[in-house]
């Protein structure tokens, strides 16, 4: 008999899969340039879905782990939320405490992952510009990038959870990594980043081991030439997006484990953030330059999360709550955005990195 966790997880994946197919097969049958209004509408839609899921967890979160009595609740609490204080003998009120905490962990983790994905967007913009991908194909590339990211995050999250459950000291390794990465982002700030297509490791790998056609062929990932199937540069760009997400997962997945130890909450919040990544990419791509201090804020955010992981025993001892993390994350983002508005760039024009070129700027050479 399947457990509640498996049933809930499968149901969640089915719903997400259906929405992806609906997006690809119904709303985006034809490749087109995503305008600001369309991107804003989809961004609001995905945020609304995440908030709806927050409400579901807040009212029925106990169904995920199949909690039916106080003994079940105590067992799950000890495994995933040992800091919670339940009310012995009062199952209903204790369950309400657990649900509220679980929903708060979800929304905090979602906000954290959504914020960290902004840095991913910076890099994706550079990738599209460096490889000369036409703007009307962005959404298709990001669709397959998101699909691959979901699979990779699933592996990362549940393997990471198993390791933390077995070797608690790993959380300190994660903390050190996040503090280092946060400091690196903060001190690098908005330094110009460059991607040289033919020197990228994914390009070198595919050129060496895969048959790659030297030119883009409209929206196609593969093309048949002389009775031989060849991968196009657009397929290579998808692989580069996947590789980039893999690198960012090293930061983002450990970061959310500072908020919750429940792998299902980690996965759900990650997936909602990833699903909203495409629409937020198009929403932010034209205004990214307005937020000059946002990357500094993301650096501070990672250092805070890393420090929280390193000092988690001390913080739990003094009663540091998940809600405090939510307030601090919101505060860091608000200050960096407000500073960007109050102190805009002077004597510089904010250039949009995305251009819908008729011909690719750069081709991948085999």
ZAMARGU-4260 file (C-alpha; in steps of 0.2 Angstrom, whole numbers, plus 5000, padded with zeros to 4 digits):
<rodrens>
0) 5000/5000/5000 | 5007/5017/4995 | 5011/5029/5009 | 5003/5047/5010 | 5020/5054/5006
5) 5021/5045/4990 | 5003/5048/4985 | 5004/5067/4988 | 5021/5068/4979 | 5014/5058/4964
10) 4999/5069/4963 | 5009/5085/4964 | 5020/5079/4950 | 5005/5075/4939 | 4998/5092/4942
15) 5014/5100/4938 | 5017/5089/4922 | 4999/5093/4916 | 5003/5112/4918 | 5019/5110/4908
20) 5010/5101/4894 | 4996/5113/4894 | 5009/5127/4893 | 5019/5119/4879 | 5004/5112/4869
25) 4990/5124/4871 | 4997/5142/4875 | 5013/5141/4866 | 5010/5131/4850 | 5020/5144/4840
30) 5036/5151/4845 | 5034/5170/4849 | 5042/5184/4858 | 5035/5185/4875 | 5030/5203/4879
35) 5031/5212/4896 | 5012/5211/4899 | 5011/5192/4895 | 5026/5189/4906 | 5019/5199/4920
40) 5002/5190/4919 | 5011/5173/4920 | 5022/5179/4934 | 5006/5184/4944 | 4998/5167/4940
45) 5013/5156/4946 | 5014/5167/4962 | 4996/5165/4965 | 4997/5146/4963 | 5012/5145/4976
50) 5001/5155/4988 | 4986/5143/4985 | 4998/5129/4989 | 5003/5138/5005 | 4985/5139/5010
55) 4983/5120/5006 | 4998/5116/5018 | 4991/5128/5031 | 4975/5119/5032 | 4979/5101/5027
60) 4998/5099/5028 | 4997/5084/5039 | 4990/5074/5025 | 5008/5074/5017 | 5015/5063/5031
65) 4999/5054/5035 | 4997/5061/5053 | 4982/5053/5061 | 4986/5054/5079 | 4997/5062/5092
70) 5010/5048/5091 | 5012/5051/5072 | 5013/5070/5075 | 5027/5067/5088 | 5037/5056/5076
75) 5036/5068/5061 | 5040/5083/5072 | 5056/5074/5079 | 5061/5070/5062 | 5058/5086/5053
80) 5054/5100/5065 | 5062/5096/5082 | 5062/5114/5087 | 5043/5114/5088 | 5034/5114/5105
85) 5018/5104/5105 | 5004/5103/5118 | 5004/5085/5126 | 4987/5078/5126 | 4980/5091/5114
90) 4981/5083/5097 | 4971/5096/5087 | 4980/5112/5094 | 4997/5103/5092 | 4992/5098/5074
95) 4987/5117/5071 | 5005/5122/5077 | 5013/5109/5065 | 5003/5115/5050 | 5006/5133/5053
100) 5025/5130/5055 | 5025/5119/5039 | 5016/5132/5029 | 5028/5146/5035 | 5043/5135/5030
105) 5036/5132/5013 | 5033/5151/5010 | 5049/5156/5017 | 5058/5143/5006 | 5049/5148/4991
110) 5053/5166/4993 | 5072/5161/4996 | 5072/5151/4980 | 5063/5164/4970 | 5076/5177/4976
115) 5091/5166/4972 | 5084/5162/4955 | 5086/5180/4950 | 5105/5177/4950 | 5101/5163/4938
120) 5092/5174/4927 | 5107/5186/4926 | 5117/5171/4919 | 5104/5165/4907 | 5103/5182/4899
125) 5121/5182/4896 | 5120/5164/4889 | 5106/5169/4876 | 5116/5185/4872 | 5133/5176/4870
130) 5126/5162/4859 | 5115/5173/4849 | 5098/5164/4852 | 5084/5173/4844 | 5071/5180/4856
135) 5056/5170/4850 | 5065/5154/4854 | 5069/5159/4872 | 5053/5151/4880 | 5055/5135/4871
140) 5073/5133/4877 | 5068/5138/4895 | 5054/5126/4895 | 5066/5111/4892 | 5078/5119/4904
145) 5065/5120/4918 | 5060/5101/4915 | 5078/5096/4917 | 5080/5107/4932 | 5065/5098/4940
150) 5073/5081/4938 | 5090/5087/4945 | 5082/5096/4960 | 5072/5080/4964 | 5089/5071/4965
155) 5098/5084/4974 | 5085/5087/4987 | 5081/5069/4992 | 5099/5064/4992 | 5104/5080/5002
160) 5090/5076/5015 | 5096/5058/5017 | 5113/5064/5020 | 5108/5077/5033 | 5097/5065/5042
165) 5112/5053/5043 | 5127/5065/5044 | 5121/5081/5053 | 5138/5088/5052 | 5136/5090/5033
170) 5125/5105/5037 | 5141/5115/5042 | 5149/5111/5025 | 5134/5118/5017 | 5135/5133/5028
175) 5153/5136/5023 | 5149/5135/5005 | 5135/5147/5006 | 5145/5160/5016 | 5159/5159/5003
180) 5147/5160/4988 | 5138/5175/4996 | 5154/5184/5000 | 5160/5181/4982 | 5144/5188/4974
185) 5144/5203/4986 | 5162/5208/4983 | 5161/5205/4964 | 5145/5215/4963 | 5140/5220/4946
190) 5157/5217/4938 | 5155/5213/4919 | 5153/5195/4916 | 5157/5187/4899 | 5154/5170/4892
195) 5165/5165/4878 | 5154/5152/4868 | 5168/5141/4861 | 5177/5140/4878 | 5162/5135/4888
200) 5165/5117/4895 | 5148/5111/4889 | 5152/5117/4871 | 5169/5108/4872 | 5161/5092/4878
205) 5147/5092/4865 | 5159/5096/4851 | 5170/5082/4856 | 5158/5068/4860 | 5142/5073/4850
210) 5138/5077/4832 | 5134/5095/4832 | 5128/5105/4817 | 5138/5122/4816 | 5122/5133/4813
215) 5105/5136/4821 | 5091/5128/4811 | 5076/5139/4817 | 5068/5131/4832 | 5075/5113/4830
220) 5086/5104/4842 | 5091/5091/4829 | 5093/5091/4811 | 5095/5077/4798 | 5110/5080/4785
225) 5116/5067/4773 | 5106/5053/4782 | 5114/5058/4799 | 5105/5066/4814 | 5115/5080/4821
230) 5111/5091/4836 | 5109/5110/4833 | 5117/5124/4843 | 5100/5127/4851 | 5101/5110/4859
235) 5118/5114/4866 | 5111/5130/4873 | 5098/5119/4883 | 5112/5109/4890 | 5121/5125/4895
240) 5105/5130/4904 | 5104/5113/4913 | 5123/5115/4918 | 5120/5132/4924 | 5105/5126/4935
245) 5116/5112/4942 | 5129/5125/4947 | 5116/5136/4956 | 5108/5120/4964 | 5124/5119/4974
250) 5119/5135/4982 | 5100/5135/4982 | 5097/5118/4988 | 5108/5119/5004 | 5101/5136/5007
255) 5083/5130/5009 | 5088/5116/5021 | 5092/5130/5033 | 5074/5134/5033 | 5067/5116/5034
260) 5073/5098/5036 | 5057/5091/5027 | 5062/5086/5010 | 5045/5087/5003 | 5043/5105/5009
265) 5060/5109/5001 | 5055/5100/4985 | 5038/5109/4983 | 5045/5126/4986 | 5059/5123/4974
270) 5048/5117/4960 | 5036/5132/4962 | 5051/5144/4961 | 5058/5135/4946 | 5041/5135/4937
275) 5040/5153/4939 | 5057/5156/4933 | 5053/5157/4915 | 5039/5170/4917 | 5050/5180/4929
280) 5064/5179/4916 | 5054/5188/4903 | 5047/5200/4917 | 5064/5205/4923 | 5075/5204/4908
285) 5070/5222/4902 | 5071/5230/4919 | 5085/5220/4927 | 5097/5235/4925 | 5087/5246/4936
290) 5091/5235/4951 | 5110/5239/4952 | 5111/5233/4971 | 5101/5217/4969 | 5116/5206/4967
295) 5124/5213/4982 | 5108/5209/4991 | 5108/5191/4985 | 5126/5190/4991 | 5121/5196/5009
300) 5106/5184/5008 | 5117/5169/5005 | 5129/5174/5019 | 5115/5176/5031 | 5108/5159/5026
305) 5126/5151/5027 | 5128/5159/5044 | 5112/5153/5050 | 5117/5135/5045 | 5133/5137/5055
310) 5125/5143/5070 | 5109/5133/5069 | 5111/5125/5086 | 5114/5141/5095 | 5099/5150/5086
315) 5087/5136/5090 | 5093/5137/5108 | 5088/5156/5109 | 5072/5153/5101 | 5075/5159/5083
320) 5060/5155/5073 | 5057/5152/5054 | 5046/5168/5054 | 5062/5178/5058 | 5071/5171/5043
325) 5056/5176/5032 | 5057/5194/5039 | 5076/5195/5037 | 5075/5189/5019 | 5061/5201/5015
330) 5071/5215/5023 | 5087/5211/5013 | 5078/5211/4996 | 5068/5227/5001 | 5083/5236/5005
335) 5093/5231/4990 | 5078/5236/4978 | 5075/5252/4988 | 5093/5257/4987 | 5093/5254/4968
340) 5078/5265/4966 | 5085/5279/4977 | 5103/5278/4970 | 5101/5274/4951 | 5115/5273/4939
345) 5121/5290/4934 | 5127/5295/4916 | 5124/5277/4910 | 5110/5270/4900 | 5103/5253/4906
350) 5106/5242/4891 | 5095/5227/4888 | 5106/5212/4884 | 5092/5204/4874 | 5091/5208/4855
355) 5080/5199/4843 | 5093/5197/4829 | 5090/5191/4812 | 5106/5181/4812 | 5114/5173/4827
360) 5129/5184/4834 | 5139/5169/4838 | 5139/5151/4831 | 5145/5135/4840 | 5160/5128/4830
365) 5163/5110/4831
</rodrens>
